[in-house]
Amino acid sequence: MAFYSPDQAMGQTLRQLIGHLEEEGRPGLGEQVSITWLRYGASLLGAAEGLGQEAFWGQAVTGASWEGERPRYPASVVKLVYLVAAEAWLQRQLIEEGPELRRALADMVRDSGNDATSLVVDLLTGTTSGPSLPPARAAAWCRQRQVVNDWLARLGWSEVAGVNACQKTWAEGPYGRERDFYGAQLENRNRLSTDFTARLLHAVMAGAAVSPPACRRMMALLGRSLDPEGRAADPENQVDGFLGAALPQGSRLWSKAGWMSQARHDAAYVEVEGKAPMLLVVFSEGRARAADASLLPAIATALLDA
């Protein structure tokens, strides 16, 4: 059962939107995209200040999804998982607080840095990259790299089914023991669903993931500026070509995008004057979708106006 309350009208809106986008010249889009869309009666930011975790999760959340349970390669959206995991590890004193960790987390989320992500994954798992390992050492290394998945399983969320968050992110690709870990057919690639990603971002934005102070730190990294000059100066701003591009000036945006040759994704919580707050996660796959800079803004525009 979904963590949100399914809304039939919202579900119909999603079906009609996908049909319309296919008719516009995106054949097969229904198979290439997953969407999870949540709508709130009040800002999550206010709720986070006054509710504990039990009270928060007791609230009904209205939503709908299209292929929301389907695991897909998440590209850099997986960095949201590693961000929350790092705060969880810090709370349990499994890793040490320090300026280098904070620098890596900031670069991983704000700039989507792969080198920063590599350090964070090393710290979370107690592993390092390098040449291929002999079988016994490789087995121990691979087991250690599953600790984030073990933590996710202990959350008890039904949306964790099919999720795999154990790989680093790459500019050129994995080598040595990292390539071995992917499997011969890349069967051990990272996988997330939009339903799982929506629940994780929902928890962060409401102050219900790890602790309210940890959530405020994570939100500070996820916040995106809509300033046109700043976006023009940063071609990889995670707004243009993604969900935030649909927002008018004065809106508020927290997001984590993912983009590579075969994927264009985004997970965003937005507040727009005069409209209901919305959390939207869109994963789109395939070379054509990766190159389609208008798809995610079109989806966000349509659902904001729904």
Salt bridges, closest charged atoms under 4 A:
GLU24 OE2 - HIS20 NE2 3.20
GLU24 OE1 - ARG26 NH1 3.23
GLU31 OE1 - ARG70 NH1 3.19
GLU67 OE1 - ARG70 NH1 3.69
GLU87 OE2 - ARG102 NH1 2.83
GLU87 OE1 - ARG217 NH2 2.86
GLU97 OE2 - ARG102 NE 2.84
GLU100 OE2 - ARG103 NH2 2.66
ASP122 OD1 - LYS168 NZ 2.80
ASP150 OD2 - ARG143 NH2 3.10
GLU159 OE1 - ARG199 NH1 2.83
GLU178 OE2 - ARG145 NH1 2.94
GLU178 OE2 - LYS168 NZ 3.74
ASP240 OD1 - ARG231 NH2 2.52
GLU285 OE1 - ARG72 NH1 2.67
ASP292 OD2 - ARG26 NE 2.57
ASP292 OD2 - ARG289 NH2 3.52
ASP305 OD1 - LYS275 NZ 3.17
